């Protein structure tokens, strides 16, 4: 290597340019040293320190109370009564819907009619639907009775007087089976952003902040304005508000937050199973951040010994998860450190990479002998002749774009192969066809890139198939 190979202008000095990887390693090492020096004495905020973890302070800034130890595996507790919040979905079914008196019969109402003393072959016992126009059809032998607009007692008396014409002593019982114009309350009901559930024609009821028993009383009180002694059942169809979060720190590549519903039985190990285990970016440093109600009590930070839980079956820190818990999985510090270095060095690597690529290519043309090609493309010169620029174009393709195995084979056998095809026109034609195919695709771009003067046009060959 020449003595001035340590100068800046490597190509001009006839020296091979340093590899991109060497510059990259040096640059990353420099950045790492700067980050280590600047990071000495700094604290990482937002996470419990290891010294505090060893002290097992279950309540941040609060004195520990053995009677208030958090629930964990094999020592779980029942959650308090469920409190409804938007956007929970409630399952509401009205078990009793009876209109307030006085009720007036309308078309398509269903009436339960039972009559004793009827003809043996034509009894009257069943549910009869009021036809349009208010008529009640009792059968071919008894005819129709006008009951529309009447109360139940009036309709019963009308049926009695009508049957009296046919029967000797009829005994009539008439009750309402189902009101056609009465809206049914059944199915899923979404708690809206305003905290209410919509009951249709019966209005809306505010249920946010209530337990299921309190919501049942509130809904029945609203229906009581329209119905006679309503009775409903209320349950939660979808638990949309009582959740816990699993936060995975992304080592500088973006944090991930996953939300899961609380059913009252989840532990830390269940939470990790929900995200399919720890990722390659995660460390074994895990804790639960448990917020306290605003202005009441203290926030809790519960360190988790995940190795003891998974390897030793320990339950001491496999805490039961409560609504609002944040399970935080810290990043691997070495991966995070490497990400920082990559972000800092990436722009410089791109600049150096482009510069070194150009220098490497120029050096390749100037020092072709180092590659065993001798600076001359024997076969291409034999095929095209020394006066054609096409052999220079093929040489440029061979040095910069050809597969390594082809370049090595050419350097080893190219000169002998060129001598062999010298007096074989058919073999020379076959080789030229292959070279023309390559130059038809790449020749023009190579000529423009490397400034090769193509007095003879690049062949317009058809690719071999």
FIZA-90271 format. One record per residue (C-alpha): residue number from 1; residue in three letters; x, y, z. Coordinates in steps of 0.02 Angstrom, whole numbers. Example, Ala and Ser with C-alpha at 12.3 -4.5 7.8 and 13.67 -1.06 7.14 Angstrom:
BEGIN
SITE; num; residu; x; y; z
SITE; 1; ALA; 615; -225; 390
SITE; 2; SER; 684; -53; 357
***
This chain:
BEGIN
SITE; num; residu; x; y; z
SITE; 1; UNK; 0; 0; 0
SITE; 2; UNK; 70; 174; -44
SITE; 3; UNK; 134; 282; 97
SITE; 4; UNK; 3; 418; 74
SITE; 5; UNK; -142; 298; 98
SITE; 6; UNK; -183; 385; 260
SITE; 7; UNK; -225; 544; 167
SITE; 8; UNK; -404; 601; 139
SITE; 9; UNK; -405; 580; -50
SITE; 10; UNK; -385; 392; -53
SITE; 11; UNK; -431; 368; -236
SITE; 12; UNK; -311; 499; -297
SITE; 13; UNK; -174; 418; -195
SITE; 14; UNK; -211; 250; -276
SITE; 15; UNK; -268; 172; -114
SITE; 16; UNK; -420; 62; -85
SITE; 17; UNK; -555; 157; 13
SITE; 18; UNK; -591; 97; 188
SITE; 19; UNK; -745; -12; 201
SITE; 20; UNK; -912; 58; 255
SITE; 21; UNK; -920; -64; 399
SITE; 22; UNK; -758; 1; 472
SITE; 23; UNK; -821; 180; 470
SITE; 24; UNK; -988; 123; 542
SITE; 25; UNK; -905; 31; 688
SITE; 26; UNK; -795; 179; 728
SITE; 27; UNK; -939; 301; 721
SITE; 28; UNK; -1051; 195; 832
SITE; 29; UNK; -911; 170; 958
SITE; 30; UNK; -885; 358; 968
SITE; 31; UNK; -1070; 392; 994
SITE; 32; UNK; -1082; 255; 1126
SITE; 33; UNK; -938; 332; 1223
SITE; 34; UNK; -1020; 503; 1218
SITE; 35; UNK; -1186; 433; 1278
SITE; 36; UNK; -1103; 340; 1422
SITE; 37; UNK; -1008; 495; 1477
SITE; 38; UNK; -1161; 607; 1468
SITE; 39; UNK; -1271; 478; 1555
SITE; 40; UNK; -1164; 461; 1710
SITE; 41; UNK; -1260; 516; 1863
SITE; 42; UNK; -1429; 527; 1773
SITE; 43; UNK; -1587; 446; 1838
SITE; 44; UNK; -1723; 365; 1734
SITE; 45; UNK; -1887; 443; 1785
SITE; 46; UNK; -2056; 357; 1785
SITE; 47; UNK; -1999; 187; 1848
SITE; 48; UNK; -1961; 118; 2020
SITE; 49; UNK; -1777; 109; 2063
SITE; 50; UNK; -1705; -61; 2108
SITE; 51; UNK; -1664; -4; 2284
SITE; 52; UNK; -1847; 39; 2312
SITE; 53; UNK; -1899; -128; 2236
SITE; 54; UNK; -1793; -223; 2360
SITE; 55; UNK; -1878; -131; 2502
SITE; 56; UNK; -2045; -199; 2437
SITE; 57; UNK; -2137; -36; 2464
SITE; 58; UNK; -2311; -84; 2409
SITE; 59; UNK; -2378; 93; 2428
SITE; 60; UNK; -2279; 236; 2355
SITE; 61; UNK; -2250; 370; 2488
SITE; 62; UNK; -2363; 276; 2611
SITE; 63; UNK; -2326; 167; 2760
SITE; 64; UNK; -2358; -17; 2731
SITE; 65; UNK; -2508; -96; 2815
SITE; 66; UNK; -2509; -288; 2825
SITE; 67; UNK; -2699; -285; 2833
SITE; 68; UNK; -2703; -200; 2664
SITE; 69; UNK; -2586; -313; 2568
SITE; 70; UNK; -2637; -324; 2385
SITE; 71; UNK; -2728; -480; 2328
SITE; 72; UNK; -2626; -609; 2233
SITE; 73; UNK; -2632; -786; 2166
SITE; 74; UNK; -2705; -908; 2294
SITE; 75; UNK; -2764; -759; 2397
SITE; 76; UNK; -2884; -671; 2281
SITE; 77; UNK; -3029; -560; 2333
SITE; 78; UNK; -3200; -529; 2257
SITE; 79; UNK; -3220; -365; 2166
SITE; 80; UNK; -3347; -238; 2231
SITE; 81; UNK; -3519; -226; 2148
SITE; 82; UNK; -3505; -177; 1966
SITE; 83; UNK; -3531; 8; 1933
SITE; 84; UNK; -3606; 51; 1764
SITE; 85; UNK; -3515; 175; 1651
SITE; 86; UNK; -3518; 221; 1466
SITE; 87; UNK; -3499; 127; 1350
SITE; 88; UNK; -3557; -28; 1444
SITE; 89; UNK; -3696; -130; 1363
SITE; 90; UNK; -3839; -184; 1476
SITE; 91; UNK; -3958; -329; 1447
SITE; 92; UNK; -4131; -267; 1498
SITE; 93; UNK; -4286; -378; 1491
SITE; 94; UNK; -4458; -321; 1548
SITE; 95; UNK; -4544; -468; 1631
SITE; 96; UNK; -4709; -378; 1659
SITE; 97; UNK; -4780; -248; 1541
SITE; 98; UNK; -4960; -203; 1581
SITE; 99; UNK; -5034; -36; 1529
SITE; 100; UNK; -5103; 76; 1664
SITE; 101; UNK; -5294; 75; 1682
SITE; 102; UNK; -5409; 121; 1606
SITE; 103; UNK; -5353; 18; 1457
SITE; 104; UNK; -5447; 33; 1292
SITE; 105; UNK; -5443; -112; 1171
SITE; 106; UNK; -5368; -76; 1000
SITE; 107; UNK; -5347; -172; 839
SITE; 108; UNK; -5220; -315; 845
SITE; 109; UNK; -5228; -328; 1035
SITE; 110; UNK; -5226; -508; 1096
SITE; 111; UNK; -5365; -555; 1218
SITE; 112; UNK; -5377; -712; 1325
SITE; 113; UNK; -5560; -770; 1314
SITE; 114; UNK; -5629; -918; 1415
SITE; 115; UNK; -5814; -961; 1407
SITE; 116; UNK; -5906; -1101; 1498
SITE; 117; UNK; -6071; -1170; 1438
SITE; 118; UNK; -6025; -1167; 1253
SITE; 119; UNK; -6071; -1293; 1121
SITE; 120; UNK; -5973; -1454; 1145
SITE; 121; UNK; -5907; -1458; 969
SITE; 122; UNK; -5856; -1272; 970
SITE; 123; UNK; -5776; -1220; 1135
SITE; 124; UNK; -5713; -1042; 1166
SITE; 125; UNK; -5547; -1052; 1258
SITE; 126; UNK; -5390; -968; 1193
SITE; 127; UNK; -5309; -807; 1132
SITE; 128; UNK; -5405; -707; 1005
SITE; 129; UNK; -5333; -560; 906
SITE; 130; UNK; -5441; -406; 882
SITE; 131; UNK; -5466; -378; 696
SITE; 132; UNK; -5450; -211; 607
SITE; 133; UNK; -5608; -114; 646
SITE; 134; UNK; -5613; -175; 826
SITE; 135; UNK; -5706; -341; 796
SITE; 136; UNK; -5673; -498; 897
SITE; 137; UNK; -5708; -659; 800
SITE; 138; UNK; -5770; -799; 917
SITE; 139; UNK; -5797; -930; 782
SITE; 140; UNK; -5925; -973; 645
SITE; 141; UNK; -6063; -1022; 767
SITE; 142; UNK; -6047; -867; 875
SITE; 143; UNK; -6001; -728; 755
SITE; 144; UNK; -5904; -567; 790
SITE; 145; UNK; -5915; -443; 933
SITE; 146; UNK; -5868; -259; 926
SITE; 147; UNK; -5744; -227; 1066
SITE; 148; UNK; -5634; -88; 994
SITE; 149; UNK; -5620; 64; 1107
SITE; 150; UNK; -5698; -26; 1255
SITE; 151; UNK; -5619; -65; 1423
SITE; 152; UNK; -5591; -246; 1472
SITE; 153; UNK; -5747; -249; 1581
SITE; 154; UNK; -5851; -170; 1444
SITE; 155; UNK; -5783; -294; 1317
SITE; 156; UNK; -5821; -441; 1433
SITE; 157; UNK; -6001; -380; 1454
SITE; 158; UNK; -6018; -357; 1266
SITE; 159; UNK; -5960; -537; 1235
SITE; 160; UNK; -6081; -601; 1369
SITE; 161; UNK; -6231; -511; 1291
SITE; 162; UNK; -6180; -572; 1117
SITE; 163; UNK; -6166; -755; 1171
SITE; 164; UNK; -6328; -743; 1270
SITE; 165; UNK; -6417; -746; 1103
SITE; 166; UNK; -6346; -918; 1064
SITE; 167; UNK; -6308; -998; 1231
SITE; 168; UNK; -6419; -1024; 1382
SITE; 169; UNK; -6306; -972; 1528
SITE; 170; UNK; -6130; -926; 1465
SITE; 171; UNK; -5993; -887; 1592
SITE; 172; UNK; -5867; -765; 1512
SITE; 173; UNK; -5689; -720; 1566
SITE; 174; UNK; -5594; -592; 1461
SITE; 175; UNK; -5418; -529; 1498
SITE; 176; UNK; -5278; -442; 1403
SITE; 177; UNK; -5144; -562; 1340
SITE; 178; UNK; -5037; -435; 1246
SITE; 179; UNK; -5061; -255; 1193
SITE; 180; UNK; -5016; -233; 1010
SITE; 181; UNK; -4970; -49; 1025
SITE; 182; UNK; -4863; -74; 1180
SITE; 183; UNK; -4676; -68; 1153
SITE; 184; UNK; -4579; -216; 1222
SITE; 185; UNK; -4420; -187; 1322
SITE; 186; UNK; -4297; -327; 1284
SITE; 187; UNK; -4117; -350; 1227
SITE; 188; UNK; -3954; -254; 1231
SITE; 189; UNK; -3952; -70; 1278
SITE; 190; UNK; -3795; 37; 1259
SITE; 191; UNK; -3753; 162; 1395
SITE; 192; UNK; -3731; 323; 1297
SITE; 193; UNK; -3600; 459; 1323
SITE; 194; UNK; -3727; 555; 1427
SITE; 195; UNK; -3740; 408; 1547
SITE; 196; UNK; -3917; 354; 1500
SITE; 197; UNK; -4000; 204; 1419
SITE; 198; UNK; -4137; 232; 1292
SITE; 199; UNK; -4301; 139; 1324
SITE; 200; UNK; -4387; 199; 1166
SITE; 201; UNK; -4561; 271; 1193
SITE; 202; UNK; -4535; 258; 1381
SITE; 203; UNK; -4394; 385; 1380
SITE; 204; UNK; -4214; 377; 1443
SITE; 205; UNK; -4146; 331; 1614
SITE; 206; UNK; -3982; 391; 1691
SITE; 207; UNK; -3885; 239; 1755
SITE; 208; UNK; -3702; 293; 1759
SITE; 209; UNK; -3621; 267; 1928
SITE; 210; UNK; -3757; 144; 1983
SITE; 211; UNK; -3743; -39; 2027
SITE; 212; UNK; -3855; -164; 1936
SITE; 213; UNK; -3981; -163; 2080
SITE; 214; UNK; -3989; 27; 2079
SITE; 215; UNK; -4008; 30; 1889
SITE; 216; UNK; -4151; -96; 1901
SITE; 217; UNK; -4244; 18; 2023
SITE; 218; UNK; -4214; 171; 1913
SITE; 219; UNK; -4278; 83; 1756
SITE; 220; UNK; -4433; 16; 1844
SITE; 221; UNK; -4470; 190; 1913
SITE; 222; UNK; -4463; 261; 1736
SITE; 223; UNK; -4576; 124; 1666
SITE; 224; UNK; -4698; 148; 1809
SITE; 225; UNK; -4748; 313; 1728
SITE; 226; UNK; -4824; 215; 1584
SITE; 227; UNK; -4854; 37; 1647
SITE; 228; UNK; -4942; -46; 1792
SITE; 229; UNK; -4815; -118; 1917
SITE; 230; UNK; -4677; -153; 1789
SITE; 231; UNK; -4546; -284; 1827
SITE; 232; UNK; -4376; -292; 1737
SITE; 233; UNK; -4213; -389; 1748
SITE; 234; UNK; -4047; -300; 1718
SITE; 235; UNK; -3877; -378; 1684
SITE; 236; UNK; -3714; -327; 1601
SITE; 237; UNK; -3700; -392; 1423
SITE; 238; UNK; -3528; -317; 1384
SITE; 239; UNK; -3400; -257; 1512
SITE; 240; UNK; -3323; -113; 1416
SITE; 241; UNK; -3259; 0; 1555
SITE; 242; UNK; -3176; -111; 1686
SITE; 243; UNK; -3010; -147; 1602
SITE; 244; UNK; -2823; -157; 1636
SITE; 245; UNK; -2681; -103; 1521
SITE; 246; UNK; -2522; -195; 1475
SITE; 247; UNK; -2388; -71; 1422
SITE; 248; UNK; -2235; -141; 1335
SITE; 249; UNK; -2088; -21; 1320
SITE; 250; UNK; -2021; -29; 1142
SITE; 251; UNK; -1834; 7; 1167
SITE; 252; UNK; -1846; 164; 1062
SITE; 253; UNK; -1949; 79; 926
SITE; 254; UNK; -2121; 129; 990
SITE; 255; UNK; -2212; 74; 1147
SITE; 256; UNK; -2361; -43; 1137
SITE; 257; UNK; -2519; -27; 1242
SITE; 258; UNK; -2647; -169; 1249
SITE; 259; UNK; -2814; -158; 1341
SITE; 260; UNK; -2904; -310; 1415
SITE; 261; UNK; -3067; -327; 1514
SITE; 262; UNK; -3063; -369; 1698
SITE; 263; UNK; -3168; -520; 1746
SITE; 264; UNK; -3107; -530; 1926
SITE; 265; UNK; -2985; -674; 1910
SITE; 266; UNK; -2835; -607; 1811
SITE; 267; UNK; -2657; -604; 1878
SITE; 268; UNK; -2494; -534; 1812
SITE; 269; UNK; -2454; -700; 1728
SITE; 270; UNK; -2624; -697; 1641
SITE; 271; UNK; -2586; -522; 1576
SITE; 272; UNK; -2419; -578; 1503
SITE; 273; UNK; -2505; -727; 1423
SITE; 274; UNK; -2630; -609; 1340
SITE; 275; UNK; -2487; -526; 1244
SITE; 276; UNK; -2408; -695; 1200
SITE; 277; UNK; -2264; -677; 1322
SITE; 278; UNK; -2119; -557; 1334
SITE; 279; UNK; -2049; -491; 1170
SITE; 280; UNK; -1865; -485; 1123
SITE; 281; UNK; -1866; -299; 1164
SITE; 282; UNK; -1923; -327; 1343
SITE; 283; UNK; -1826; -352; 1503
SITE; 284; UNK; -1880; -446; 1658
SITE; 285; UNK; -1913; -283; 1750
SITE; 286; UNK; -2103; -276; 1774
SITE; 287; UNK; -2216; -184; 1894
SITE; 288; UNK; -2398; -138; 1919
SITE; 289; UNK; -2445; 46; 1930
SITE; 290; UNK; -2610; 54; 2024
SITE; 291; UNK; -2690; 228; 2025
SITE; 292; UNK; -2788; 287; 2175
SITE; 293; UNK; -2950; 387; 2161
SITE; 294; UNK; -2918; 572; 2137
SITE; 295; UNK; -2864; 650; 2302
SITE; 296; UNK; -2893; 489; 2400
SITE; 297; UNK; -2752; 379; 2465
SITE; 298; UNK; -2589; 345; 2375
SITE; 299; UNK; -2543; 272; 2208
SITE; 300; UNK; -2470; 97; 2221
SITE; 301; UNK; -2317; 31; 2131
SITE; 302; UNK; -2303; -158; 2147
SITE; 303; UNK; -2137; -233; 2085
SITE; 304; UNK; -2155; -404; 2003
SITE; 305; UNK; -2025; -543; 2011
SITE; 306; UNK; -2070; -627; 1848
SITE; 307; UNK; -1927; -753; 1857
SITE; 308; UNK; -1990; -818; 2024
SITE; 309; UNK; -2168; -828; 1956
SITE; 310; UNK; -2125; -921; 1796
SITE; 311; UNK; -1978; -1028; 1853
SITE; 312; UNK; -2016; -1060; 2035
SITE; 313; UNK; -2205; -1051; 2039
SITE; 314; UNK; -2197; -913; 2169
SITE; 315; UNK; -2360; -820; 2205
SITE; 316; UNK; -2295; -678; 2313
SITE; 317; UNK; -2290; -551; 2172
SITE; 318; UNK; -2415; -631; 2052
SITE; 319; UNK; -2542; -498; 2100
SITE; 320; UNK; -2726; -502; 2059
SITE; 321; UNK; -2765; -366; 1932
SITE; 322; UNK; -2896; -235; 1970
SITE; 323; UNK; -2987; -114; 1855
SITE; 324; UNK; -2871; 28; 1805
SITE; 325; UNK; -2708; -66; 1836
SITE; 326; UNK; -2561; -32; 1720
SITE; 327; UNK; -2445; -181; 1697
SITE; 328; UNK; -2281; -101; 1638
SITE; 329; UNK; -2148; -209; 1554
SITE; 330; UNK; -1984; -114; 1544
SITE; 331; UNK; -1871; -121; 1391
SITE; 332; UNK; -1706; -210; 1378
SITE; 333; UNK; -1580; -71; 1416
SITE; 334; UNK; -1448; -138; 1296
SITE; 335; UNK; -1570; -146; 1150
SITE; 336; UNK; -1632; 29; 1193
SITE; 337; UNK; -1451; 89; 1200
SITE; 338; UNK; -1415; 11; 1030
SITE; 339; UNK; -1571; 94; 957
SITE; 340; UNK; -1512; 265; 1016
SITE; 341; UNK; -1342; 236; 935
SITE; 342; UNK; -1424; 183; 772
SITE; 343; UNK; -1534; 338; 769
SITE; 344; UNK; -1384; 452; 797
SITE; 345; UNK; -1267; 368; 674
SITE; 346; UNK; -1392; 325; 535
SITE; 347; UNK; -1381; 496; 444
SITE; 348; UNK; -1191; 493; 449
SITE; 349; UNK; -1185; 312; 389
SITE; 350; UNK; -1292; 356; 239
SITE; 351; UNK; -1177; 501; 193
SITE; 352; UNK; -1019; 399; 217
SITE; 353; UNK; -1096; 249; 128
SITE; 354; UNK; -1135; 348; -29
SITE; 355; UNK; -961; 426; -32
SITE; 356; UNK; -872; 261; -4
SITE; 357; UNK; -976; 172; -136
SITE; 358; UNK; -921; 297; -269
SITE; 359; UNK; -740; 290; -212
SITE; 360; UNK; -743; 100; -213
SITE; 361; UNK; -810; 93; -391
SITE; 362; UNK; -681; 217; -457
SITE; 363; UNK; -544; 121; -371
SITE; 364; UNK; -608; -40; -448
SITE; 365; UNK; -587; 31; -624
SITE; 366; UNK; -416; 105; -585
SITE; 367; UNK; -348; -50; -499
SITE; 368; UNK; -435; -189; -594
SITE; 369; UNK; -281; -298; -579
SITE; 370; UNK; -317; -320; -394
SITE; 371; UNK; -472; -420; -444
SITE; 372; UNK; -377; -536; -560
SITE; 373; UNK; -455; -461; -718
SITE; 374; UNK; -301; -365; -770
SITE; 375; UNK; -403; -211; -813
SITE; 376; UNK; -453; -291; -980
SITE; 377; UNK; -610; -389; -1022
SITE; 378; UNK; -534; -521; -1135
SITE; 379; UNK; -692; -607; -1197
SITE; 380; UNK; -789; -446; -1229
SITE; 381; UNK; -641; -370; -1323
SITE; 382; UNK; -627; -528; -1427
SITE; 383; UNK; -815; -528; -1466
SITE; 384; UNK; -839; -342; -1502
SITE; 385; UNK; -664; -290; -1556
SITE; 386; UNK; -551; -157; -1480
SITE; 387; UNK; -633; -15; -1578
SITE; 388; UNK; -809; -47; -1509
SITE; 389; UNK; -858; 39; -1344
SITE; 390; UNK; -973; -107; -1305
SITE; 391; UNK; -831; -208; -1231
SITE; 392; UNK; -801; -65; -1108
SITE; 393; UNK; -986; -65; -1062
SITE; 394; UNK; -984; -252; -1029
SITE; 395; UNK; -825; -231; -926
SITE; 396; UNK; -914; -97; -822
SITE; 397; UNK; -1062; -215; -793
SITE; 398; UNK; -945; -358; -747
SITE; 399; UNK; -850; -255; -617
SITE; 400; UNK; -1002; -172; -535
SITE; 401; UNK; -1160; -276; -560
SITE; 402; UNK; -1114; -454; -609
SITE; 403; UNK; -1133; -595; -481
SITE; 404; UNK; -975; -630; -382
SITE; 405; UNK; -964; -810; -444
SITE; 406; UNK; -965; -749; -626
SITE; 407; UNK; -833; -618; -588
SITE; 408; UNK; -721; -749; -507
SITE; 409; UNK; -744; -872; -650
SITE; 410; UNK; -707; -736; -777
SITE; 411; UNK; -548; -685; -686
SITE; 412; UNK; -489; -866; -684
SITE; 413; UNK; -537; -929; -857
SITE; 414; UNK; -581; -773; -959
SITE; 415; UNK; -415; -753; -1050
SITE; 416; UNK; -407; -937; -1099
SITE; 417; UNK; -589; -937; -1156
SITE; 418; UNK; -559; -783; -1265
SITE; 419; UNK; -414; -872; -1351
SITE; 420; UNK; -523; -1027; -1378
SITE; 421; UNK; -665; -936; -1467
SITE; 422; UNK; -544; -832; -1574
SITE; 423; UNK; -565; -947; -1725
SITE; 424; UNK; -740; -1013; -1687
SITE; 425; UNK; -871; -897; -1765
SITE; 426; UNK; -1023; -993; -1702
SITE; 427; UNK; -961; -995; -1521
SITE; 428; UNK; -917; -810; -1534
SITE; 429; UNK; -1092; -773; -1601
SITE; 430; UNK; -1174; -865; -1456
SITE; 431; UNK; -1069; -770; -1328
SITE; 432; UNK; -1107; -604; -1413
SITE; 433; UNK; -1294; -642; -1407
SITE; 434; UNK; -1283; -661; -1218
SITE; 435; UNK; -1181; -502; -1198
SITE; 436; UNK; -1300; -405; -1312
SITE; 437; UNK; -1445; -460; -1201
SITE; 438; UNK; -1360; -387; -1047
SITE; 439; UNK; -1312; -224; -1133
SITE; 440; UNK; -1487; -204; -1205
SITE; 441; UNK; -1549; -185; -1026
SITE; 442; UNK; -1402; -103; -938
SITE; 443; UNK; -1290; -29; -1073
SITE; 444; UNK; -1367; 145; -1087
SITE; 445; UNK; -1371; 173; -900
SITE; 446; UNK; -1191; 111; -878
SITE; 447; UNK; -1131; 224; -1018
SITE; 448; UNK; -1214; 376; -939
SITE; 449; UNK; -1154; 334; -763
SITE; 450; UNK; -971; 305; -808
SITE; 451; UNK; -957; 428; -954
SITE; 452; UNK; -915; 298; -1087
SITE; 453; UNK; -924; 373; -1262
SITE; 454; UNK; -1030; 251; -1363
SITE; 455; UNK; -997; 295; -1544
SITE; 456; UNK; -1072; 128; -1591
SITE; 457; UNK; -1254; 108; -1534
SITE; 458; UNK; -1294; -11; -1393
SITE; 459; UNK; -1369; -168; -1471
SITE; 460; UNK; -1558; -184; -1463
SITE; 461; UNK; -1561; -369; -1420
SITE; 462; UNK; -1707; -474; -1364
SITE; 463; UNK; -1687; -558; -1194
SITE; 464; UNK; -1657; -744; -1200
SITE; 465; UNK; -1803; -847; -1132
***
